[in-house]
Amino acid sequence: MDTYGIWIIVGVICLIIDLLSATLFMLWVGGGCFIAALVSWLLPSIAWAPWAAFVVSTSILLYFGRPLARRLVEQDVVPSNVDSVVGQNGIVLEAIDPLTNTGRVRIGSDEWRARADERIEPGEKVRVQSIEGATAIVASAGRDTGPEASS
């Protein structure tokens, strides 16, 4: 088998590995193999030429291709509507009692099940500290000392 055929086989194997791993790393190595196969086909008498083409082309493809591929694959994390509730103020509708694990608050136009470390009576203002599932973890707005309190 000719040298360029071996480079093509290795390049195809690299592409298959990349498809299975989805890391977009072996894609560039496979591209380097195909360029080395082309150089091996064009310059069959120079044994080191395909290796040099492989090293140089793979390095260039990795340097310029990785950031592009990362930008295409990774997407910005878009906060959900639930994330926007954290830090907002609300009004207690049903007393929040940590002993009985009861309580409801109104945050904006929505009602949430609520939990707190202390008993908070209906009508008091609270600030949402976090969201756990469908439950708002709140603290009294008057005694709030969390990082959101300074905003």
Steps between C-alpha positions, in 0.01 A plus 500: 500500500622847419586743777219738410250213544617447858462874570144488363411198715641669811309818410172308469566328834559843659170626361315195633657550843394865490143403411491262795657742747345826372797700629597652163865428577563200278332687212807719467737204530303325226527812285877494551503136389317585178742783425791263570340248260486768229867590556593131501321455168661811346853438637537121539881512494537728805427283804498782758273735301167341606607505864596866478171579325311306768666682791468847346145459368369338818654780708345767279161326492500460879608861558237656274231231504460427870377848599260504204365155584469590869297807408270293280454217751479689829198720540454783744304406810176689489349552844150360532202684638555321830854643524361852460292454818809475722560834671145627454274607782171333580211512744415212732148370431500204740722494809839344433574253775824297489363251756197400294665575164213719384476839341410684179624826355406720208797603288396734221177348372587140592437303816776275630528244774752649744748389766704705743724449803260694720125549535375785284144628534259581214538850358874525572746573222754234408790474258559186293839345582478202264263263325493126574266326260162673539584652838635848563754521781441841657616722784329789665575814297566697819760252630645392163879487510567294185707622203181602318413742781757751384350522150 
